[in-house]
Amino acid sequence: FPSHDKLDVRFNTKETKQATLDDFKNKEFQWLIASGMSEGIDLYGDVGEINIICKLHYPYLGDPYVVKRKSKPDGNLWYASCALLHLLQAAGRTTRGPDDYSKTYLLDPGIIRVLESVKRFAGSRATEYIPPYFKEAFII
C-alpha cells in the first residue's frame, strides 16, 4: 500500500458494494469499513488480515416471521444461535481455509450473553451451535 499521512479508508453502500470490494481486493485503498458483507465475500490470504466486527447482528424483531419464530419453545435458542451464526459467517470472510490466517476483533460485549444463552438453551447440544475451533480461538 502506498504511504499516506491519513488512513486510506473507504465505505460501501448497497449500490457500491461490489465495486468497493473489487477496489479493496486490488489494493486501491488500505482499510474497508464494510456493511452487508458477512456472506459471499472471499478475502483469502493477505487481502483480509484484520476483521473488526463492531456489533453482533440479531434477527430483526420488527419482522413478523422473527417474532413468530422467537415465540416457539426453542425460540430463544434460535434467536441467540442466529446472532452467533452471523458472527461466525462474518469472521469467516477473512479466514477462508485451514491454511489461511486472520485476526477478528469483536467489539460487542454482547457476545458473552449470546454464548451463555446458547449454552443454557442448548444444554448438552451446545457444541452443535458453538464450534470447537471458535471456543479455542475466542479470547475475552
Secondary structure as UniProt FT lines:
FT   STRAND          9..11
FT   TURN            14..16
FT   HELIX           17..25
FT   TURN            26..27
FT   STRAND          31..33
FT   HELIX           45..47
FT   STRAND          50..53
FT   TURN            61..62
FT   HELIX           64..70
FT   TURN            73..74
FT   HELIX           75..91
FT   TURN            92..94
FT   TURN            98..99
FT   STRAND          103..106
FT   HELIX           110..122
FT   HELIX           123..128
FT   HELIX           132..137
//
